[in-house]
Amino acid sequence: MASNAYQKFYRQFTKKILDKIVSPQVLGDTEKLENTIHDPNTPNSPICYVIQDDSTSNKVLIDNETEKRNLSPAFAPLALSEDYQEDDSFIILEPSKSNASAYYPDKIIRLVEFLLKHPEQDVLLVPTTILWGRAPENEDSWYKALMADAWTKPTGIKQALNITLYGRDNYIEFHQAISLRSLIDSAIELTPNFSPAHYVVTELNKQFNGYKEAILGPDISDRRNVIKKLMMSEAVKEAILNESIHKKISVNEAENLAHKYLDEIVSDFSYSTLRFAEIALTKLWTQLYDGIEVHNFDTVRELAKDYEIVYTPCHRSHIDYLLLSYVIYNRGLMIPHIAAGINLNMPVVGQLMRGAGAYFIRRSFNGNALYTAVFKEYIYSMLNRNTPMEYFIEGGRSRTGLLLAPKKGMLAMTIQSYLRGNSKPIAFIPTYFGYEKLMEGSSYIKELGGQKKQAESLFGLLKSIQKIEKVFGVVHVNLGEPVFLDDLLKKHNAPEHVALHEEMPASVKATVNDVAIEILENINKAVVINPISLISLVLLNAPTHALAEREVIQRLEQLRNLLKLHRYDERMKMTELSNQEIIQYAMKLKQVELIEHDNERWVKVSDTQVGLLKYFSNNILHTFILPALIAKVLKMHTEQQVFVIAKADLLSQVIALYPEIQKAFFLKWDESEVQTEIEQLLQYFVTEKLIQINDEDNIQISDADPKVRLLSAFAHLYDVNVVVKDAEKEDKEK
C-alpha cells in the first residue's frame, strides 16, 4: 500500500516536471485508433499500452497524450472483472526488476491466463514507441545531435540527459491496436507446445523491432565489420578466386582488389552525421525556400513496417537526395541508403555523404566481374538487413525537365537480390519533385546550349552555395503510388527464387522492364502543378513569349479548368493561388515581368528565364500532351479548311498516334483506356466552345478567331514538345 502511494506521488512529481520542460511530438494519425476505441459497433474491450522498456518518464508522457487525445487513460486501472484488476493499463515487455529471471512479464502471463479462462473477453494492445531526439524541428545544438536515441536502451543517466536535452524534441507514435485474443488463438494454433505468453511476447517484440527499424533503420555494425562480412560471403570469395584465375594474379592480390572496391562502395552510416546533417539542412532550407510541401507521406509510413522500401524519385537537382532524406527523417522514418555516382565522392563531401547513408557506384562496370560481384553482394546484404534504399530510376539529372528513359541496372540488381531470398517484400516508392527555381538552372541552360557538362568538384559545390541568399520559392515532394514487386513478378509468372549464378529468366527481365515503366508513370501521376510551371506553359507557347495580361489570366483559367474536369490522377496536386496571384508570384521570383504594349499591360517572360521556364513547363507537360494531340488533329483539318470531322475518324487518328506519346511521356493510360480519356477531353473542348458535337457524332470545329487561337496554342504544345523529345533522343544516341 505504501509502495503504491509512493509510486503515485513519484508519477505526479514527474508529471509536473515534464509538463514544464517537455513537449512531445506525436507522429502519424491517431484518428483510426480513436475510432477503434470509440466505435459503438465494436466490443468495448479494455486498452493496454505496450512499451518495451520500463521508464516512468516515458509512461507519464504517454498518459499525458492519451488524456489530450481522448484515448483510454494509460494510468487508469485495468479492470477485467470483479476479481481481476491491474494497477495501470501499461504492459512492459522487459521482465520486472523484482523478477528479472522471468522469461515473460508477469502482467502478460496474468492476462493470458485470464483470457484463456474467459474466452468471451478481449484486451486491445496498443504498441507505443517513444524516442528522444529523433524528430527535431527546431534543433540548433551540434552537441544534441550526437546524443539522440539509437537502438540501445538508455541508462538512467542517459534518460535524464534525454529529458534535459530533448524537452521539445522527442517523439511518440501510437500504433494500431492488436487483439490479445487473436494473438492467443494464433499461439494455440502455431506453437501448441509453448505457453501462449511466449508467442505474445515474441510477436510484440517483432512488431516493435519493425517499428524501430522503420524509424532508426537496421541495427547495423560499423563499416569495417560490414566490409569484413562481405569479404567472407561465398559470392565474393568465389569472385575473388575467379579473378585470380582469369587475371593470373595471386588470390591475395584479388582479395586486396575486392577489398578496395568495397572500400570505395560501402556507406559509413553514422547517427551523429545524420543529426548534424538535419541541423545544417534545416538552416539551408530556411534560407533557400519559402517552404517545403510534402504530400502522401502516410503511404510510406503504413508500408515501412512490412515492406522493404525502395525510394525511386525523379532526378532534377542535387538537392533531390538531400531533400528526400530530410523529409523522411523529419517524419519519423529511417532515411534510405542512397546510390550516389562515384563523381560525388569528393574530399569532405564524400565522407559526409557516406555518413548519411550514401554508397558510391561507378557509372559503368565495364565488364569488371569482380567489381560487379562485390557490388551485387552489397545490395543483397542491404536487402537482408531490411535497409531502406534509394536510387534515381533515370540515372542522371534531367536537363530538360522531362522524365528520361529508365536506367535499369540498379533495378535489375535489386530484383535479382530479392529473388535470392531473405528479404521482406519490396515496395518501390516513386517520388515527384516540383521546384519553382533550380540551383543548377544556369548550368543546365549552358549544357542545353551545347556547352560541355561540367565535372563535379568541391570548388563547384562551394561556388553554388553562394546562391542560397536568392529566393527559390516553394518546393513540393509528392510521394507517388507504390509499385509492388511481387504483383509484377506474379503477372509474368516469374520464379519465386533465382540462384546467384542462374541467368536471369525472360520473365524476370520482363518484370524489370514493367517495374521501370510503372515507376516513371507513377512519378508522373504524382505531378505538382505549381504556379511557375503553369504560367510557363502559357507564355512559352505564345509568340515572343508574351501575352496581354487578360489573355494570360484567360489561358490560366482554361488550363486549370481542363485539369479540374480531367484530373490527371488522384495524387496530382494543383496550386490554389488565383490566376492574378500566379502572375504576381512569378514576378516575385523574377521569372516574368509586366510591360506596356498597345496601351495594355502584357506579361512577358524575363529574357534570362526563357530556358529555365521551359524546364518547368516540361515538368507538367504530360498532363496536357493528350489534349494537345487532339488539338493537333483538329488543327490539321482547319488548315485544310475542313471544319467538320466524324468523331470516329478523330478517335482513330488520335489512337493511332497515341503509342508514340505514351512511350515518350510515360502516360498512365494503356491503349484500352485511352479512348475513354479522349471522350472526356472532347467534352472539355465542347465546354470551352472550341468544338460542337452534333447528334450524328460529327465534330464541328469553331472558326471564331479567339477559339482558333486557343486551339492553335494546344496544337503548338504537341508540335514543339514532341520535336523536343525526339531531339533529346537523337542527342542520347549520338
C-alpha positions in Angstrom: 0.0 0.0 0.0 2.8 2.4 0.9 4.6 1.4 -2.2 1.6 2.2 -4.4 1.3 5.6 -2.7 5.0 6.3 -3.3 4.6 5.4 -7.0 1.6 7.7 -7.4 3.5 10.5 -5.7 6.6 9.9 -7.9 4.4 9.9 -11.1 2.7 13.1 -10.1 6.1 14.7 -9.3 7.5 13.5 -12.7 4.4 14.8 -14.5 4.8 18.3 -13.0 8.4 18.5 -14.1 7.8 17.1 -17.6 4.8 19.4 -18.2 7.2 22.3 -17.8 10.0 21.1 -20.0 8.8 18.5 -22.4 6.5 19.0 -25.4 6.3 15.7 -27.3 5.6 15.4 -31.0 3.0 12.8 -32.0 3.8 11.3 -35.4 1.2 9.6 -37.6 -2.6 9.9 -37.4 -4.3 8.7 -34.2 -7.8 9.1 -35.7 -8.1 5.5 -36.7 -7.1 4.4 -33.2 -9.6 6.8 -31.7 -12.3 5.5 -34.0 -11.5 1.9 -33.0 -11.7 2.7 -29.3 -14.9 4.8 -29.5 -16.7 2.8 -32.3 -20.1 1.8 -30.8 -20.2 -1.2 -33.2 -17.1 -2.8 -31.8 -16.9 -4.6 -28.5 -15.8 -2.3 -25.6 -12.5 -4.1 -24.9 -10.1 -2.5 -22.4 -6.9 -0.9 -23.7 -3.4 -1.7 -22.7 -0.4 0.4 -23.9 2.6 -1.8 -24.6 6.2 -0.4 -24.3 9.4 -2.3 -24.5 11.3 -0.7 -21.6 10.2 0.4 -18.2 10.6 4.2 -17.8 8.4 6.4 -15.5 9.1 9.5 -17.6 8.0 7.7 -20.8 4.9 6.3 -19.2 3.9 9.8 -17.9 4.3 11.3 -21.4 2.2 8.6 -22.9 -0.5 9.1 -20.2 -0.5 12.8 -20.9 -1.1 12.2 -24.7 -3.9 9.7 -24.1 -5.6 12.4 -22.0 -5.2 15.1 -24.7 -6.5 12.8 -27.5 -9.5 11.3 -25.6 -7.9 7.9 -25.6 -8.3 5.4 -22.8 -6.1 6.7 -19.9 -2.8 4.9 -19.6 -2.6 5.1 -15.8 -6.2 4.1 -15.2 -6.6 0.7 -13.5 -7.2 -2.2 -15.9 -10.3 -4.0 -14.6 -11.5 -7.1 -16.4 -13.8 -8.5 -13.7 -14.6 -8.0 -10.1 -11.8 -10.5 -9.2 -9.2 -9.2 -11.7 -7.7 -5.7 -11.7 -4.3 -4.3 -12.6 -2.9 -1.1 -11.1 -2.5 0.6 -14.5 -3.0 -0.1 -18.2 0.7 -0.5 -19.2 2.4 -3.6 -20.4 6.2 -3.6 -20.3 7.8 -6.3 -22.3 11.0 -6.5 -20.3 10.7 -8.6 -17.1 10.3 -6.6 -13.9 13.3 -5.8 -11.8 11.8 -7.8 -8.9 11.6 -10.9 -11.2 14.4 -10.3 -13.6 15.0 -14.0 -14.1 11.5 -14.5 -15.6 11.2 -15.1 -19.3 7.9 -13.2 -19.7 6.4 -10.2 -17.9 4.2 -11.1 -15.0 1.3 -9.0 -16.3 1.3 -10.7 -19.7 1.1 -14.1 -18.0 -1.8 -13.0 -15.8 -3.7 -11.5 -18.8 -3.2 -14.6 -20.9 -4.4 -16.9 -18.1 -7.4 -14.8 -17.5 -8.4 -14.7 -21.2 -7.9 -18.5 -21.5 -10.5 -18.9 -18.7 -12.8 -16.2 -20.2 -13.0 -16.7 -24.0 -15.7 -14.1 -24.4 -13.4 -11.3 -23.3 -10.5 -9.5 -25.1 -7.9 -6.8 -24.4 -6.7 -4.4 -27.1 -2.9 -3.9 -27.1 -1.6 -0.6 -28.4 2.2 -0.7 -29.0 3.6 2.7 -28.3 7.0 3.9 -29.5 8.8 6.8 -27.8 12.2 8.1 -28.8 14.2 11.1 -27.6 15.9 13.4 -30.1 14.6 11.5 -33.1 12.4 14.1 -34.9 13.8 17.6 -34.2 12.2 20.6 -35.8 14.0 23.5 -34.0 17.3 21.8 -33.1 20.2 24.2 -33.1 22.8 22.3 -30.9 25.5 20.3 -32.5 26.1 18.5 -29.2 22.5 17.3 -29.0 22.9 15.8 -32.5 25.4 13.4 -31.1 23.3 12.3 -28.1 19.9 11.3 -29.6 18.3 7.9 -29.4 19.6 4.8 -31.1 18.8 1.1 -30.8 20.3 0.6 -27.3 18.2 1.1 -24.2 19.2 4.3 -22.4 20.6 4.1 -18.9 19.1 6.1 -16.1 21.7 8.9 -16.6 21.1 8.9 -20.3 17.4 9.2 -19.8 17.9 12.1 -17.5 20.1 13.7 -20.2 17.4 13.0 -22.8 14.8 14.9 -20.8 17.3 17.8 -20.3 18.4 18.0 -23.9 15.3 17.0 -25.8 12.5 18.6 -23.8 10.9 19.9 -27.0 12.4 17.3 -29.3 11.0 13.8 -28.6 8.5 11.8 -30.5 5.7 9.4 -29.6 3.8 7.1 -32.0 0.7 5.1 -31.1 0.5 2.2 -33.4 -2.7 0.4 -34.3 -4.4 -1.7 -31.7 -3.8 -5.5 -31.7 -6.3 -8.0 -30.2 -4.6 -10.0 -27.4 -7.3 -12.7 -28.0 -6.2 -13.1 -31.7 -2.6 -13.4 -30.5 -3.5 -16.2 -28.0 -5.6 -18.0 -30.7 -2.6 -17.9 -33.1 -0.3 -19.1 -30.3 -2.5 -22.1 -29.6 -2.6 -23.0 -33.3 1.1 -22.3 -34.2 3.0 -23.1 -31.0 0.9 -25.6 -29.1 3.9 -26.8 -27.1 4.7 -23.4 -25.6 2.8 -21.1 -23.2 0.8 -18.6 -25.3 2.7 -15.9 -23.4 5.9 -16.9 -25.3 4.2 -16.3 -28.7 2.6 -13.0 -27.5 5.9 -11.5 -26.2 7.8 -12.7 -29.3 5.2 -11.2 -31.7 5.0 -7.9 -29.8 8.8 -7.6 -29.8 8.8 -8.3 -33.6 6.3 -5.6 -34.0 8.5 -3.1 -32.0 11.6 -4.1 -33.9 9.7 -3.4 -37.1 8.6 0.0 -35.9 12.0 0.8 -34.6 13.7 -0.4 -37.8 11.4 1.8 -39.9 12.4 4.8 -37.7 16.0 4.2 -36.9 17.0 1.8 -39.7 18.5 -1.6 -39.1 20.8 -2.2 -36.1 24.0 -2.1 -38.2 27.6 -2.6 -37.1 30.4 -0.3 -38.1 31.6 -0.1 -41.7 34.8 -2.2 -41.1 32.7 -5.1 -39.9 30.3 -4.7 -42.8 33.2 -5.0 -45.3 34.7 -7.9 -43.4 31.4 -9.8 -43.5 31.0 -9.1 -47.2 34.6 -10.4 -47.9 33.6 -13.6 -46.2 30.5 -14.2 -48.2 30.5 -17.2 -50.6 29.7 -15.0 -53.6 32.6 -12.6 -53.0 35.1 -15.5 -52.2 34.1 -17.2 -55.4 34.5 -13.9 -57.4 38.0 -13.4 -55.9 39.0 -16.9 -56.9 37.7 -16.4 -60.5 39.5 -13.0 -60.7 42.8 -14.7 -59.6 42.4 -17.4 -62.3 41.3 -15.1 -65.2 43.7 -12.2 -64.4 46.6 -14.6 -63.5 47.2 -12.8 -60.2 47.6 -14.2 -56.7 44.5 -14.8 -54.5 45.9 -12.3 -52.1 46.1 -9.6 -54.9 42.5 -10.4 -55.9 41.4 -10.1 -52.2 43.1 -6.7 -51.9 41.3 -5.6 -55.1 37.9 -6.8 -53.8 38.6 -5.0 -50.5 39.5 -1.9 -52.4 36.2 -2.0 -54.4 34.2 -2.4 -51.2 36.0 0.4 -49.5 35.1 2.6 -52.5 31.4 1.5 -52.4 30.2 0.9 -48.8 28.5 3.6 -46.8 29.7 4.6 -43.4 26.4 5.3 -41.7 26.5 7.4 -38.6 23.7 8.6 -36.4 25.7 11.6 -35.3 26.3 12.6 -39.0 22.6 12.2 -39.6 21.7 14.6 -36.7 24.5 17.0 -37.9 23.0 16.9 -41.5 19.5 17.6 -40.1 20.6 20.7 -38.3 22.6 22.0 -41.3 19.8 21.3 -43.8 17.2 23.0 -41.6 19.2 26.1 -41.8 19.8 25.7 -45.5 16.1 25.2 -46.3 15.2 28.2 -44.3 17.4 30.4 -46.4 16.7 28.7 -49.7 13.0 28.0 -49.8 9.8 29.7 -48.8 8.5 26.3 -47.7 8.7 22.5 -48.3 5.3 20.9 -49.1 5.1 17.2 -48.6 2.2 15.1 -50.0 1.1 11.5 -49.5 3.7 10.6 -46.9 1.4 8.4 -44.9 1.5 5.9 -47.7 5.1 5.1 -46.8 4.5 5.2 -43.1 1.9 2.4 -43.5 4.2 0.3 -45.6 7.5 0.7 -43.8 7.0 -2.0 -41.1 6.1 -4.8 -43.5 7.9 -3.9 -46.7 11.4 -3.3 -47.9 11.1 0.3 -49.0 13.0 1.4 -52.2 12.6 5.1 -53.0 12.8 5.8 -56.7 12.4 9.5 -57.3 12.8 11.6 -60.5 16.2 13.4 -60.6 16.1 17.1 -61.2 18.7 18.6 -58.9 21.5 17.6 -56.5 19.0 18.9 -53.9 16.8 15.9 -54.6 18.6 13.3 -52.3 19.2 15.8 -49.5 15.5 16.9 -49.6 14.0 13.4 -49.7 16.2 12.2 -46.8 15.3 15.3 -44.8 11.6 14.8 -45.4 11.8 11.1 -44.5 13.8 11.7 -41.3 11.6 14.6 -40.1 8.5 12.4 -40.4 9.9 9.7 -38.2 11.2 7.0 -40.6 14.8 5.9 -41.3 16.5 7.6 -44.2 17.4 5.4 -47.1 20.9 4.3 -48.2 21.4 6.2 -51.4 23.2 5.1 -54.6 25.4 8.1 -55.5 27.6 8.5 -58.6 31.3 8.0 -57.9 31.8 11.5 -59.2 30.3 12.8 -55.9 32.9 11.1 -53.8 34.8 14.3 -53.3 37.0 15.2 -50.4 35.0 16.1 -47.2 31.7 16.0 -49.1 32.0 12.3 -49.9 32.7 11.3 -46.3 29.7 13.4 -45.1 27.5 11.7 -47.7 28.8 8.2 -46.6 27.9 9.1 -43.0 24.4 10.0 -44.1 23.9 6.7 -45.9 25.3 7.2 -49.4 27.1 4.4 -51.1 29.0 5.0 -54.3 28.6 3.4 -57.7 30.6 3.7 -60.9 28.8 5.0 -63.9 29.9 1.9 -65.8 31.1 -1.5 -64.6 32.9 -2.1 -68.0 32.7 -5.8 -67.7 34.6 -5.9 -64.4 33.4 -9.2 -63.0 34.9 -8.7 -59.5 33.5 -5.2 -59.1 30.1 -6.4 -60.3 30.1 -9.3 -57.8 31.1 -7.2 -54.8 28.6 -4.5 -55.6 25.7 -7.0 -56.1 26.6 -8.7 -52.8 26.5 -5.3 -51.1 23.0 -4.7 -52.5 22.0 -8.2 -51.3 23.3 -7.5 -47.8 21.3 -4.3 -47.6 18.1 -6.1 -48.6 18.8 -8.8 -46.0 19.2 -6.1 -43.3 15.9 -4.5 -44.5 17.8 -1.3 -45.1 15.6 1.3 -47.0 17.2 2.1 -50.3 17.1 5.0 -52.8 18.2 5.4 -56.4 17.3 7.5 -59.3 15.5 5.5 -61.9 16.6 7.9 -64.7 20.3 7.6 -63.7 21.4 11.2 -64.2 19.7 14.5 -63.8 17.2 15.6 -66.4 18.4 18.7 -68.2 15.1 19.4 -69.9 12.6 18.8 -67.1 11.1 15.8 -69.0 11.5 12.3 -67.5 14.4 10.4 -69.0 14.2 6.8 -70.2 14.9 4.5 -67.3 18.3 3.1 -66.5 17.6 -0.4 -65.3 20.9 -1.6 -63.8 20.2 -0.9 -60.1 16.6 -2.0 -60.5 17.7 -5.4 -62.0 20.3 -5.9 -59.3 17.6 -5.1 -56.6 15.2 -7.7 -58.1 17.9 -10.3 -58.6 18.9 -9.9 -54.9 15.3 -10.2 -53.8 14.9 -13.4 -55.8 17.9 -14.9 -53.9 15.7 -14.7 -50.8 15.7 -13.5 -47.2 14.1 -10.1 -47.8 10.8 -8.5 -47.0 8.5 -7.9 -50.0 9.6 -4.8 -51.9 7.6 -1.7 -52.4 9.1 0.9 -54.8 8.1 4.5 -53.9 8.1 6.8 -57.0 8.6 10.4 -55.9 8.0 13.6 -57.7 10.0 16.8 -57.0 8.4 20.1 -58.0 10.7 23.0 -58.0 10.0 26.6 -58.8 13.7 27.5 -59.3 16.8 25.4 -59.6 20.2 25.9 -58.1 21.7 24.3 -61.2 19.5 26.3 -63.6 22.2 28.4 -65.3 24.4 25.3 -65.9 21.5 23.4 -67.4 20.9 26.2 -69.9 24.6 26.2 -70.9 24.6 22.5 -71.3 21.4 22.5 -73.4 23.1 25.3 -75.5 25.9 22.9 -76.4 28.4 23.6 -73.6 30.2 20.5 -72.2 28.9 19.2 -69.0 31.0 20.4 -66.1 32.6 17.7 -63.8 31.5 17.8 -60.2 34.1 19.4 -57.8 34.3 20.7 -54.3 35.1 24.2 -55.8 31.9 24.0 -57.9 29.8 23.0 -54.9 31.2 25.8 -52.8 30.5 28.2 -55.6 26.9 27.1 -55.9 26.4 27.6 -52.2 26.7 31.4 -52.8 23.2 31.2 -54.3 21.4 30.4 -51.1 20.6 34.1 -50.5 18.3 34.0 -53.5 14.6 33.2 -53.3 13.8 29.7 -54.7 10.1 29.7 -53.9 8.4 26.6 -52.6 9.5 23.0 -53.3 7.0 20.1 -53.4 7.7 16.5 -52.6 4.9 14.2 -53.7 5.2 10.5 -52.9 3.5 8.5 -55.7 1.5 5.3 -55.8 3.8 2.4 -54.7 4.8 -0.3 -57.2 4.7 -3.7 -55.5 7.4 -6.1 -56.9 5.5 -9.3 -56.0 2.5 -8.2 -58.1 4.5 -7.8 -61.2 6.6 -11.0 -60.7 3.3 -12.9 -60.5 2.0 -11.1 -63.6 4.9 -12.5 -65.6 4.9 -15.9 -63.8 8.4 -15.3 -62.7 10.1 -17.9 -60.4 10.0 -17.2 -56.6 13.7 -17.9 -56.3 16.6 -17.5 -58.6 20.1 -18.7 -57.6 23.0 -16.3 -57.7 24.6 -17.8 -60.8 21.5 -18.5 -62.7 20.9 -16.5 -65.8 18.0 -14.0 -65.4 14.9 -15.7 -66.8 13.0 -13.8 -69.5 10.0 -13.4 -67.1 12.3 -11.6 -64.6 13.7 -9.3 -67.4 10.1 -8.5 -68.4 9.4 -7.7 -64.7 12.3 -5.3 -64.6 11.0 -3.5 -67.7 7.5 -3.3 -66.3 8.7 -2.0 -62.9 10.8 0.7 -64.5 8.0 1.9 -66.7 5.4 1.8 -63.9 7.7 3.8 -61.6 8.0 6.5 -64.2 4.3 6.5 -64.9 3.6 6.8 -61.2 6.1 9.7 -60.8 4.1 11.5 -63.5 0.8 10.6 -61.7 2.2 12.5 -58.6 2.7 15.7 -60.6 2.5 19.0 -58.8 1.0 21.8 -60.9 2.8 24.8 -59.3 2.3 28.4 -60.3 5.6 28.6 -62.2 5.1 25.5 -64.3 1.6 26.7 -65.2 2.4 30.2 -66.3 5.5 28.8 -68.1 3.3 26.6 -70.2 1.0 29.5 -71.1 3.7 32.1 -72.0 6.2 29.8 -73.7 3.5 28.7 -76.2 2.8 32.3 -77.2 4.5 34.3 -79.9 7.6 36.2 -78.5 6.8 34.5 -75.1 4.4 37.4 -74.2 0.6 37.8 -73.9 -1.8 40.5 -72.8 -2.4 40.1 -69.0 -6.1 39.5 -69.6 -5.3 36.7 -72.1 -2.8 35.2 -69.6 -5.5 35.1 -67.0 -7.9 33.5 -69.5 -5.4 30.8 -70.6 -4.5 30.0 -67.0 -8.2 29.6 -66.2 -8.6 27.3 -69.3 -5.7 25.1 -68.3 -7.0 24.8 -64.7 -10.5 24.0 -65.9 -9.0 21.3 -68.0 -7.2 19.7 -65.0 -10.4 20.1 -62.9 -12.6 18.4 -65.4 -10.0 15.9 -66.5 -7.8 15.4 -63.4 -4.7 13.5 -64.5 -4.5 11.4 -61.3 -5.8 11.4 -57.7 -2.3 12.1 -56.4 -1.9 15.2 -58.6 -1.6 18.5 -56.7 -2.5 21.9 -58.1 -1.7 25.4 -56.9 -4.5 27.2 -55.0 -3.3 30.6 -56.0 -5.7 32.7 -58.1 -4.7 33.5 -61.7 -3.7 37.0 -60.8 -1.7 35.7 -57.8 0.1 33.3 -60.1 1.3 36.3 -62.2 2.4 38.2 -59.1 4.2 35.2 -57.7 6.1 34.7 -60.9 7.1 38.3 -60.8 8.3 37.9 -57.2 10.6 35.1 -58.3 11.8 37.4 -61.2 10.7 35.0 -63.9 8.2 37.2 -65.7 7.8 40.9 -66.0 5.0 43.4 -66.9 5.4 45.6 -70.0 3.2 48.2 -71.7 2.1 47.3 -75.2 -0.7 48.8 -77.3 -1.9 50.7 -74.3 -2.4 47.4 -72.4 -0.4 45.5 -69.7 1.4 42.5 -71.1 3.1 39.7 -69.2 6.4 38.7 -70.7 9.0 36.0 -69.8 12.2 37.7 -68.5 14.9 37.3 -71.1 17.2 35.4 -68.9 14.5 32.9 -67.8 13.2 31.5 -71.1 15.3 28.3 -70.9 14.5 27.7 -67.3 10.8 28.2 -67.7 10.9 25.7 -70.5 12.3 23.3 -67.9 9.4 23.9 -65.5 6.7 23.8 -68.2 8.2 20.4 -69.3 7.6 19.1 -65.7 3.8 19.2 -66.2 3.7 18.8 -70.0 2.5 15.2 -69.8 -0.8 16.3 -68.2 -1.6 18.3 -71.4 0.0 16.3 -74.2 -3.1 14.2 -74.9 -5.4 17.2 -75.3 -2.5 18.8 -77.4 -2.6 15.7 -79.7 -6.3 16.0 -80.1 -5.9 19.7 -80.9 -3.2 18.9 -83.4 -5.5 16.6 -85.3 -8.3 19.1 -85.2 -5.9 21.9 -86.4 -4.7 19.8 -89.3 -8.3 19.8 -90.6 -8.8 23.5 -90.1 -5.7 24.2 -92.1 -7.2 22.2 -94.9 -10.4 24.3 -94.5 -12.3 21.3 -93.2 -14.4 22.3 -90.1 -16.4 19.1 -89.7 -14.9 15.7 -88.9 -16.6 12.5 -87.9 -15.9 11.7 -84.2 -15.0 8.1 -85.2 -12.3 9.4 -87.6 -10.8 11.7 -85.0 -10.7 8.9 -82.5 -8.9 6.5 -84.9 -6.3 9.2 -85.8 -5.6 10.1 -82.2 -5.4 6.5 -81.1 -3.0 5.7 -84.0 -0.6 8.4 -82.8 -1.1 7.8 -79.1 1.5 5.0 -78.6 4.2 7.4 -79.6 3.4 10.0 -77.0 2.6 7.4 -74.4 6.1 6.0 -74.6 7.7 9.4 -74.9 5.9 11.0 -71.9 5.2 7.9 -69.7 1.5 8.4 -69.8 -0.7 6.4 -67.4 -3.3 5.1 -69.9 -2.8 2.0 -72.0 -4.4 1.6 -75.4 -7.5 0.0 -74.0 -8.1 3.0 -71.7 -7.2 6.0 -73.9 -10.5 6.1 -75.8 -12.4 6.9 -72.6 -9.9 9.7 -71.9 -10.2 11.1 -75.4 -14.0 11.2 -75.0 -13.7 13.1 -71.7 -11.3 15.6 -73.3 -13.6 16.2 -76.2 -16.2 17.2 -73.6 -13.7 19.8 -72.3 -13.3 21.2 -75.8 -17.1 21.4 -76.0 -17.2 23.3 -72.7 -14.6 25.8 -74.0 -16.7 26.1 -77.2 -13.7 25.0 -79.4 -15.9 22.4 -80.9 -19.5 21.2 -81.0 -20.7 17.5 -81.3 -24.0 17.0 -83.1 -26.4 14.1 -82.9 -24.7 12.3 -85.8 -21.5 12.3 -83.8 -19.8 14.7 -86.1 -17.5 17.3 -84.7 -17.9 20.9 -85.8 -14.7 22.9 -85.2 -15.1 26.5 -84.2 -13.8 29.1 -86.7 -14.1 32.0 -84.3 -10.7 33.8 -84.1 -10.2 33.6 -80.3 -11.1 29.9 -80.3 -8.8 29.1 -83.3 -6.0 30.8 -81.4 -6.6 28.6 -78.3 -6.8 25.5 -80.5 -3.6 26.6 -82.1 -1.9 27.0 -78.7 -2.8 23.5 -77.7 -1.6 22.1 -81.1 1.6 24.1 -80.7 2.3 22.2 -77.5 2.3 19.0 -79.5 4.3 20.3 -82.4 7.1 21.8 -80.2 7.4 19.3 -77.5 7.2 16.1 -79.4 10.1 17.5 -81.5 12.0 18.4 -78.3 11.6 14.8 -77.1 12.8 13.4 -80.4 15.8 15.8 -80.4 16.7 14.7 -76.9 16.6 11.0 -78.1 18.9 11.8 -81.0 21.4 13.5 -78.7 21.5 10.5 -76.4 22.0 8.1 -79.4 25.0 10.3 -80.6 
